[in-house]
Amino acid sequence: MTYKVAFLDVMDSKVQAEIRSELPADFAIDFAETLDRREHMTMIRDADFILTTLAVDAEMIRSAPKLKLLHKWGIGVDKFDLDAARAARVPVAITFGANAGAVSEHTLMLMLATYRRLALADRKLRDGVWLRSQLRAQAYQLSGKTVGLFGFGNVGRMVAHRLAGFDVEILYHDIRRAEMAVERSLRATPVPFEELLARSDVVSVHVPLTKVTRGMVGAAAMAQMKTGAIMINAARGEIVDEAALYDALVSGKLHGAGLDVYATEPADAGNPLFKLDQVVVTPHTAGSVIDLVADIARHAFNNMQSVLSGRPLSPNDVIVAAGDNR
């Protein structure tokens, strides 16, 4: 028997080849050619598994009667209708920790690029403008700064680890305090959210999108931040109020921002933040590196095989357990 995987994202042929290299012998995989919902609905009609980074709603789950597992390529499941999955008794899983290293590297890149006005320097030099003297007045080093990590899970901790060589002070805020041994090894100090905002030169977002965190970094939060601080977001766009961020940047309250995620994705080219020289932007690619693709695919396919054989998944991967219809 052959089990069908519907991969709803449009993937480059090189990425598809990496994924296929890990495909179990009794599996077949279909990759979407477009983002058209009609194509996706056709793909999932006889799918045993859905693998995607995209939204999966109640209608889609109901339209996949053979569905044995809804699997996220990555970790965030804010775009999945978990209540619909429970109602249909379809388990939901993630690839916990699979791209945390890549996201943490990207986060540091955004910090450095924002402080050094990298996007502006690159664009102007390509246009024949030599900005050396002007950039000196706008650029800062990361060394000696206080970095506040809003969220101290897998990614937040890896960011702290990678900051070790930059001579920074690290603060963090999370709903769950880390073990003291972890705090000591990463030289990270837990503080209340308001203190993190007030003391940090860099505020970097690493929390999941929930009802609580949606819009949490808004105008009131930015007003509490240090004048001249920078904002980094490689988590979820809806956590940061984009209109408030724009105002804080234009007013000079914040020195800059490095963004990989947006309230609407794909992001609108007319987004006012994209017009600001002090903003560095990337298209939700923090975890997207070719040398992780095979690892993530293997992780997901192993979970699918476990479901077929009745083996339990790692608790870290389980979002909705089999039989959970609460």
GIRA-V60466 format. One record per residue. N is the residue number from 1. RES is the residue in three letters. OMEGA is omega in whole degrees, -180 to 180 (none if undefined). D_CENTER is the distance of its C-alpha to the mean C-alpha in Angstrom with 2 decimals. Layout:
n->N res->RES omega->OMEGA d_center->D_CENTER
n->N res->RES omega->OMEGA d_center->D_CENTER
This chain:
n->1 res->MET omega->179 d_center->35.60
n->2 res->THR omega->180 d_center->32.50
n->3 res->TYR omega->-174 d_center->29.21
n->4 res->LYS omega->174 d_center->27.09
n->5 res->VAL omega->175 d_center->23.32
n->6 res->ALA omega->179 d_center->21.98
n->7 res->PHE omega->-168 d_center->18.87
n->8 res->LEU omega->179 d_center->18.02
n->9 res->ASP omega->173 d_center->15.83
n->10 res->VAL omega->-175 d_center->17.88
n->11 res->MET omega->174 d_center->17.68
n->12 res->ASP omega->-177 d_center->19.70
n->13 res->SER omega->179 d_center->22.84
n->14 res->LYS omega->178 d_center->22.00
n->15 res->VAL omega->177 d_center->18.79
n->16 res->GLN omega->-179 d_center->20.95
n->17 res->ALA omega->178 d_center->23.53
n->18 res->GLU omega->180 d_center->21.27
n->19 res->ILE omega->-180 d_center->20.24
n->20 res->ARG omega->-179 d_center->23.91
n->21 res->SER omega->-180 d_center->25.01
n->22 res->GLU omega->-175 d_center->23.61
n->23 res->LEU omega->177 d_center->24.90
n->24 res->PRO omega->-174 d_center->27.52
n->25 res->ALA omega->-177 d_center->31.05
n->26 res->ASP omega->179 d_center->31.45
n->27 res->PHE omega->169 d_center->28.24
n->28 res->ALA omega->-178 d_center->27.87
n->29 res->ILE omega->175 d_center->24.74
n->30 res->ASP omega->177 d_center->24.54
n->31 res->PHE omega->177 d_center->21.92
n->32 res->ALA omega->177 d_center->21.63
n->33 res->GLU omega->-180 d_center->23.25
n->34 res->THR omega->174 d_center->22.06
n->35 res->LEU omega->-178 d_center->19.77
n->36 res->ASP omega->-178 d_center->23.01
n->37 res->ARG omega->-179 d_center->23.05
n->38 res->ARG omega->177 d_center->26.58
n->39 res->GLU omega->-180 d_center->25.64
n->40 res->HIS omega->-180 d_center->22.97
n->41 res->MET omega->177 d_center->25.60
n->42 res->THR omega->-178 d_center->28.06
n->43 res->MET omega->-173 d_center->25.80
n->44 res->ILE omega->-174 d_center->25.05
n->45 res->ARG omega->180 d_center->28.68
n->46 res->ASP omega->-177 d_center->29.71
n->47 res->ALA omega->172 d_center->26.45
n->48 res->ASP omega->-178 d_center->26.37
n->49 res->PHE omega->170 d_center->22.60
n->50 res->ILE omega->178 d_center->19.69
n->51 res->LEU omega->-173 d_center->16.65
n->52 res->THR omega->167 d_center->13.90
n->53 res->THR omega->-173 d_center->10.45
n->54 res->LEU omega->179 d_center->12.65
n->55 res->ALA omega->173 d_center->14.43
n->56 res->VAL omega->-174 d_center->17.30
n->57 res->ASP omega->-175 d_center->19.92
n->58 res->ALA omega->-180 d_center->23.21
n->59 res->GLU omega->-180 d_center->25.33
n->60 res->MET omega->-180 d_center->23.41
n->61 res->ILE omega->179 d_center->23.70
n->62 res->ARG omega->-177 d_center->27.37
n->63 res->SER omega->-180 d_center->27.93
n->64 res->ALA omega->-173 d_center->26.99
n->65 res->PRO omega->-180 d_center->29.93
n->66 res->LYS omega->-171 d_center->29.47
n->67 res->LEU omega->-178 d_center->25.82
n->68 res->LYS omega->-180 d_center->25.58
n->69 res->LEU omega->172 d_center->21.84
n->70 res->LEU omega->-171 d_center->18.75
n->71 res->HIS omega->176 d_center->16.00
n->72 res->LYS omega->170 d_center->12.26
n->73 res->TRP omega->-172 d_center->11.19
n->74 res->GLY omega->-175 d_center->8.29
n->75 res->ILE omega->-172 d_center->7.94
n->76 res->GLY omega->-178 d_center->7.21
n->77 res->VAL omega->-179 d_center->10.69
n->78 res->ASP omega->179 d_center->11.13
n->79 res->LYS omega->178 d_center->12.40
n->80 res->PHE omega->174 d_center->14.92
n->81 res->ASP omega->-176 d_center->18.34
n->82 res->LEU omega->178 d_center->18.84
n->83 res->ASP omega->178 d_center->22.30
n->84 res->ALA omega->178 d_center->23.40
n->85 res->ALA omega->178 d_center->22.31
n->86 res->ARG omega->-179 d_center->24.37
n->87 res->ALA omega->180 d_center->27.24
n->88 res->ALA omega->-178 d_center->27.33
n->89 res->ARG omega->177 d_center->27.05
n->90 res->VAL omega->178 d_center->24.17
n->91 res->PRO omega->-180 d_center->21.99
n->92 res->VAL omega->-178 d_center->18.18
n->93 res->ALA omega->177 d_center->16.25
n->94 res->ILE omega->172 d_center->12.96
n->95 res->THR omega->-173 d_center->12.73
n->96 res->PHE omega->174 d_center->12.24
n->97 res->GLY omega->-171 d_center->11.46
n->98 res->ALA omega->-177 d_center->11.66
n->99 res->ASN omega->-177 d_center->9.07
n->100 res->ALA omega->180 d_center->8.84
n->101 res->GLY omega->180 d_center->11.51
n->102 res->ALA omega->179 d_center->10.15
n->103 res->VAL omega->-180 d_center->7.02
n->104 res->SER omega->176 d_center->9.85
n->105 res->GLU omega->-180 d_center->12.16
n->106 res->HIS omega->179 d_center->10.25
n->107 res->THR omega->178 d_center->10.06
n->108 res->LEU omega->176 d_center->13.78
n->109 res->MET omega->179 d_center->14.45
n->110 res->LEU omega->177 d_center->13.31
n->111 res->MET omega->-177 d_center->15.55
n->112 res->LEU omega->-178 d_center->18.40
n->113 res->ALA omega->179 d_center->18.18
n->114 res->THR omega->180 d_center->18.22
n->115 res->TYR omega->-176 d_center->21.07
n->116 res->ARG omega->178 d_center->23.00
n->117 res->ARG omega->-173 d_center->22.61
n->118 res->LEU omega->-178 d_center->21.68
n->119 res->ALA omega->179 d_center->20.92
n->120 res->LEU omega->-179 d_center->24.21
n->121 res->ALA omega->-179 d_center->26.17
n->122 res->ASP omega->-177 d_center->25.08
n->123 res->ARG omega->-177 d_center->25.88
n->124 res->LYS omega->180 d_center->29.18
n->125 res->LEU omega->177 d_center->30.39
n->126 res->ARG omega->178 d_center->29.96
n->127 res->ASP omega->178 d_center->32.05
n->128 res->GLY omega->-179 d_center->34.70
n->129 res->VAL omega->-178 d_center->34.11
n->130 res->TRP omega->-171 d_center->34.44
n->131 res->LEU omega->-170 d_center->32.59
n->132 res->ARG omega->-176 d_center->33.34
n->133 res->SER omega->-180 d_center->35.31
n->134 res->GLN omega->-178 d_center->33.18
n->135 res->LEU omega->178 d_center->29.92
n->136 res->ARG omega->-178 d_center->31.66
n->137 res->ALA omega->-176 d_center->31.93
n->138 res->GLN omega->-171 d_center->28.24
n->139 res->ALA omega->179 d_center->26.50
n->140 res->TYR omega->172 d_center->25.74
n->141 res->GLN omega->177 d_center->25.10
n->142 res->LEU omega->-179 d_center->22.43
n->143 res->SER omega->177 d_center->25.19
n->144 res->GLY omega->-177 d_center->26.75
n->145 res->LYS omega->173 d_center->23.99
n->146 res->THR omega->-179 d_center->22.53
n->147 res->VAL omega->179 d_center->18.76
n->148 res->GLY omega->-180 d_center->17.46
n->149 res->LEU omega->178 d_center->14.36
n->150 res->PHE omega->-173 d_center->13.50
n->151 res->GLY omega->-175 d_center->12.35
n->152 res->PHE omega->174 d_center->13.80
n->153 res->GLY omega->-176 d_center->12.42
n->154 res->ASN omega->-178 d_center->11.70
n->155 res->VAL omega->-179 d_center->9.20
n->156 res->GLY omega->180 d_center->11.39
n->157 res->ARG omega->177 d_center->14.42
n->158 res->MET omega->175 d_center->13.59
n->159 res->VAL omega->178 d_center->13.13
n->160 res->ALA omega->179 d_center->16.46
n->161 res->HIS omega->-178 d_center->17.98
n->162 res->ARG omega->177 d_center->17.27
n->163 res->LEU omega->-172 d_center->18.71
n->164 res->ALA omega->-177 d_center->21.92
n->165 res->GLY omega->-174 d_center->23.78
n->166 res->PHE omega->178 d_center->23.18
n->167 res->ASP omega->178 d_center->25.64
n->168 res->VAL omega->169 d_center->23.42
n->169 res->GLU omega->-177 d_center->23.71
n->170 res->ILE omega->172 d_center->20.67
n->171 res->LEU omega->173 d_center->20.38
n->172 res->TYR omega->172 d_center->17.96
n->173 res->HIS omega->179 d_center->17.86
n->174 res->ASP omega->180 d_center->16.79
n->175 res->ILE omega->176 d_center->18.65
n->176 res->ARG omega->179 d_center->19.70
n->177 res->ARG omega->178 d_center->21.35
n->178 res->ALA omega->175 d_center->20.89
n->179 res->GLU omega->-177 d_center->24.04
n->180 res->MET omega->179 d_center->26.33
n->181 res->ALA omega->178 d_center->26.39
n->182 res->VAL omega->178 d_center->22.64
n->183 res->GLU omega->-179 d_center->23.09
n->184 res->ARG omega->-177 d_center->26.06
n->185 res->SER omega->-179 d_center->24.61
n->186 res->LEU omega->180 d_center->21.60
n->187 res->ARG omega->-178 d_center->23.88
n->188 res->ALA omega->-176 d_center->21.61
n->189 res->THR omega->178 d_center->23.36
n->190 res->PRO omega->179 d_center->22.36
n->191 res->VAL omega->172 d_center->23.21
n->192 res->PRO omega->-177 d_center->23.17
n->193 res->PHE omega->-178 d_center->20.56
n->194 res->GLU omega->179 d_center->23.36
n->195 res->GLU omega->177 d_center->24.40
n->196 res->LEU omega->179 d_center->21.00
n->197 res->LEU omega->-173 d_center->20.99
n->198 res->ALA omega->-173 d_center->24.61
n->199 res->ARG omega->-170 d_center->24.59
n->200 res->SER omega->169 d_center->21.47
n->201 res->ASP omega->177 d_center->21.71
n->202 res->VAL omega->173 d_center->17.95
n->203 res->VAL omega->-176 d_center->15.67
n->204 res->SER omega->-172 d_center->12.07
n->205 res->VAL omega->-179 d_center->9.70
n->206 res->HIS omega->178 d_center->8.08
n->207 res->VAL omega->174 d_center->9.20
n->208 res->PRO omega->176 d_center->8.42
n->209 res->LEU omega->178 d_center->9.84
n->210 res->THR omega->176 d_center->13.51
n->211 res->LYS omega->-180 d_center->16.90
n->212 res->VAL omega->-174 d_center->17.26
n->213 res->THR omega->180 d_center->14.15
n->214 res->ARG omega->179 d_center->14.29
n->215 res->GLY omega->-176 d_center->15.90
n->216 res->MET omega->177 d_center->16.49
n->217 res->VAL omega->-178 d_center->16.08
n->218 res->GLY omega->-176 d_center->18.87
n->219 res->ALA omega->-179 d_center->22.24
n->220 res->ALA omega->179 d_center->23.71
n->221 res->ALA omega->-179 d_center->21.00
n->222 res->MET omega->177 d_center->21.16
n->223 res->ALA omega->180 d_center->24.92
n->224 res->GLN omega->-178 d_center->24.74
n->225 res->MET omega->177 d_center->22.87
n->226 res->LYS omega->173 d_center->25.02
n->227 res->THR omega->-178 d_center->26.45
n->228 res->GLY omega->178 d_center->25.03
n->229 res->ALA omega->175 d_center->21.70
n->230 res->ILE omega->-179 d_center->18.45
n->231 res->MET omega->177 d_center->15.11
n->232 res->ILE omega->178 d_center->11.76
n->233 res->ASN omega->173 d_center->8.49
n->234 res->ALA omega->-178 d_center->5.16
n->235 res->ALA omega->176 d_center->3.95
n->236 res->ARG omega->-174 d_center->5.88
n->237 res->GLY omega->-175 d_center->8.91
n->238 res->GLU omega->178 d_center->11.50
n->239 res->ILE omega->-179 d_center->11.40
n->240 res->VAL omega->177 d_center->13.13
n->241 res->ASP omega->-174 d_center->16.38
n->242 res->GLU omega->179 d_center->16.53
n->243 res->ALA omega->178 d_center->20.32
n->244 res->ALA omega->178 d_center->20.77
n->245 res->LEU omega->178 d_center->18.65
n->246 res->TYR omega->-179 d_center->20.85
n->247 res->ASP omega->-179 d_center->23.94
n->248 res->ALA omega->179 d_center->23.07
n->249 res->LEU omega->-179 d_center->22.61
n->250 res->VAL omega->-179 d_center->25.75
n->251 res->SER omega->-177 d_center->27.80
n->252 res->GLY omega->177 d_center->27.01
n->253 res->LYS omega->177 d_center->25.67
n->254 res->LEU omega->-178 d_center->22.47
n->255 res->HIS omega->-178 d_center->22.90
n->256 res->GLY omega->178 d_center->19.70
n->257 res->ALA omega->174 d_center->15.98
n->258 res->GLY omega->-170 d_center->13.22
n->259 res->LEU omega->174 d_center->10.56
n->260 res->ASP omega->-175 d_center->7.85
n->261 res->VAL omega->-170 d_center->7.20
n->262 res->TYR omega->-178 d_center->10.40
n->263 res->ALA omega->177 d_center->12.52
n->264 res->THR omega->179 d_center->13.81
n->265 res->GLU omega->-5 d_center->12.40
n->266 res->PRO omega->-175 d_center->13.91
n->267 res->ALA omega->178 d_center->14.61
n->268 res->ASP omega->179 d_center->18.33
n->269 res->ALA omega->179 d_center->20.08
n->270 res->GLY omega->178 d_center->22.13
n->271 res->ASN omega->-177 d_center->19.45
n->272 res->PRO omega->180 d_center->21.55
n->273 res->LEU omega->-178 d_center->18.92
n->274 res->PHE omega->-180 d_center->19.23
n->275 res->LYS omega->-175 d_center->22.89
n->276 res->LEU omega->-179 d_center->22.56
n->277 res->ASP omega->-176 d_center->23.34
n->278 res->GLN omega->-179 d_center->21.57
n->279 res->VAL omega->175 d_center->18.08
n->280 res->VAL omega->-176 d_center->16.03
n->281 res->VAL omega->173 d_center->13.65
n->282 res->THR omega->-171 d_center->11.69
n->283 res->PRO omega->179 d_center->10.82
n->284 res->HIS omega->-177 d_center->7.07
n->285 res->THR omega->-175 d_center->8.19
n->286 res->ALA omega->-179 d_center->6.62
n->287 res->GLY omega->-172 d_center->6.93
n->288 res->SER omega->176 d_center->9.85
n->289 res->VAL omega->-172 d_center->13.03
n->290 res->ILE omega->-176 d_center->16.26
n->291 res->ASP omega->172 d_center->17.39
n->292 res->LEU omega->-172 d_center->14.80
n->293 res->VAL omega->-178 d_center->15.49
n->294 res->ALA omega->180 d_center->18.67
n->295 res->ASP omega->-179 d_center->17.37
n->296 res->ILE omega->178 d_center->14.68
n->297 res->ALA omega->-180 d_center->17.46
n->298 res->ARG omega->179 d_center->19.96
n->299 res->HIS omega->-178 d_center->17.94
n->300 res->ALA omega->-179 d_center->17.60
n->301 res->PHE omega->176 d_center->21.23
n->302 res->ASN omega->178 d_center->22.51
n->303 res->ASN omega->179 d_center->21.18
n->304 res->MET omega->178 d_center->22.91
n->305 res->GLN omega->177 d_center->26.06
n->306 res->SER omega->178 d_center->26.02
n->307 res->VAL omega->-179 d_center->26.04
n->308 res->LEU omega->-176 d_center->28.93
n->309 res->SER omega->-180 d_center->30.87
n->310 res->GLY omega->177 d_center->30.30
n->311 res->ARG omega->178 d_center->28.67
n->312 res->PRO omega->174 d_center->26.25
n->313 res->LEU omega->173 d_center->22.57
n->314 res->SER omega->179 d_center->21.01
n->315 res->PRO omega->179 d_center->20.48
n->316 res->ASN omega->-178 d_center->16.98
n->317 res->ASP omega->-172 d_center->16.16
n->318 res->VAL omega->173 d_center->18.15
n->319 res->ILE omega->172 d_center->16.86
n->320 res->VAL omega->-178 d_center->20.11
n->321 res->ALA omega->176 d_center->23.02
n->322 res->ALA omega->179 d_center->25.78
n->323 res->GLY omega->180 d_center->28.43
n->324 res->ASP omega->-180 d_center->26.40
n->325 res->ASN omega->-180 d_center->27.76
n->326 res->ARG omega->none d_center->27.75
